[in-house]
Amino acid sequence: MTLPEPKPLPPAETATIPVSETGVLRIDLAAIASNWRALRARVAPAECGAVVKADAYGLGVAHVLPALARAGCRSFFVATPREAAEARQLDACARIFVLDGLFEGGAADILAAGAIPCLASLAEVEEWSAHAQRIGARLATALHVDSGLHRLGMPAADVQRLATRPDLLSALDVVLVMSHLASADDPNEPANAIQHQAFDRLRRMLPSAQASLAASDGLMLGRSFHFDLVRPGYALYGGQAFRGSRAPVAPAVSLHVRVLQVRDVGPGSAVGYSGTWRAARPSRIATIAAGYADGVARTASADSGRAGGSVVIHGARLPIVGRVSMDLVTVDVTDCPVAVRRGDVAEVIGPSLPLETVGSEARSIGYEILTRLGRRFERVYAGSSA
Ligand SMILES: *Cc1c(COP(=O)(O)O)cnc(C)c1O
């Protein structure tokens, strides 16, 4: 698979938007690679993998995975068999783990992708083992145990049963035992230590293999949470969800969109669908070329009684007003110290508006903002040779 050469970029603040585009989504592959290296340094000697599910959190796995592989990453995690097949096209040698596990009847597909399913139930173990026996091969396997998230993974009773059924595992090469934390973003949450203990107890009942508990936030909880391999996703893309210290990562994504029109409205004027926001004073409203089809959350809308999201124009943080619609967002630019004009650029995500801010102003999280980024603006990949 050949990819277009990334274009050289001006600094994001001076980014201009091509005449036929609504905006530019800038994805800094060098920053993503350098974030991975910083996390690897943080967890060494544990291995640092990378989670590239959901099209690398919406940023484009076809660009992100090769950049991480060049940085030295050898273990990738995806959610689904289809994502595994796509990842395999991008890297012939890396280990590719499928977090959703084994779908009924899906063993041949996983195998065709050369991927490793994170088996999350006895039924999955039985099916994968039967497939191994059928084809007469020992199959690489990850076992996903439930240490307290109660979402996906084998409950303790199943792990115990598996421990007494060596026949089930004899055809399998268990390379990884993993689990996932529920509250890793909060270092003061007692559930972290409880899950750590449960994971440690469960993994000792299983064949000796690499152990993995921590994702982006878990690896910030300290060395004892690193085990043999960590699986960050969000932090690689510049996310800072951890509520303790800052993760050693830098922003890797920015979104700038054009201002289409600026208008003055009088006090009492309603702006946007259903007139949910009314000007309380003579106001200047800028309309920008992005909407919920582009990933600006509709929950970032603002009524007269309730604040919503914001954008940055000429360095000023300015509030979204009225409803976010499919293609357009209206912004109150009355207080912008520099007059806003048609053709100006509004920062929607970037140095002044980190993912966490955009997420919380939309009553959501940065993860959802990333994975819902639209396909309509120009995507520019920078720094791929890092
Ligand atoms: C998504 C996911 C990860 C990555 O989580 P981040 O918070 O993005 O680092 C790791 N492990 C599992 C099981 C996941 O579902």
The ligand as an ORCA input file, in Angstrom:
! r2SCAN-3c Opt
* xyz 0 1
  C      -9.306      1.209     23.988
  C      -8.546      0.293     24.874
  C      -7.226      0.592     25.251
  C      -6.595      1.938     24.993
  O      -7.116      2.850     25.931
  P      -6.583      4.368     26.023
  O      -7.296      4.918     27.195
  O      -6.984      5.011     24.740
  O      -5.127      4.308     26.181
  C      -6.509     -0.377     25.927
  N      -7.075     -1.561     26.270
  C      -8.362     -1.869     25.970
  C      -8.922     -3.173     26.382
  C      -9.144     -0.936     25.274
  O     -10.418     -1.224     24.994
*
